[in-house]
Amino acid sequence: MYAIIEAGGKQYKVSEGDVITVDVPMEAGHEVRIDKVLAMMGESKTELGKPYIEGAEVTAEVIETGKSKKVLIFKQRPRKGHRKLRGHRQPYSRLKIKEIKIQ
């Protein structure tokens, strides 16, 4: 059985035991319930939401949090002597999917 969930504005295909990386910072060691389930597929049934499935939720545990590699942003104006260099590190959380259920 697998589900398609929405977390942090992105969609992920998850099964029980999967580890996913989400762009939402959370505290490590906590349990998270994601109720934005777009679709669920099993051996015998398929259920689609409009846009979400009511009563469905995915339970996950936050394994770790951190920051990704630095992304450099460089801007330059031709012939003006204008140069700007900025950097950004996006925070992330790594989630382990524990349970997928529908009521």
Buried (B, 14 or more C-beta within 10 A) or exposed (E): EBBBBBBEEEEBEBEBEBEBBBEBBBEEEEEBEBEBBBBBBEEEEEEEBEEBBEEBBBBBBBEBBEEEEEEEEEEEEEEEEEEEEEEEEEEBBBBBBEEBEBE
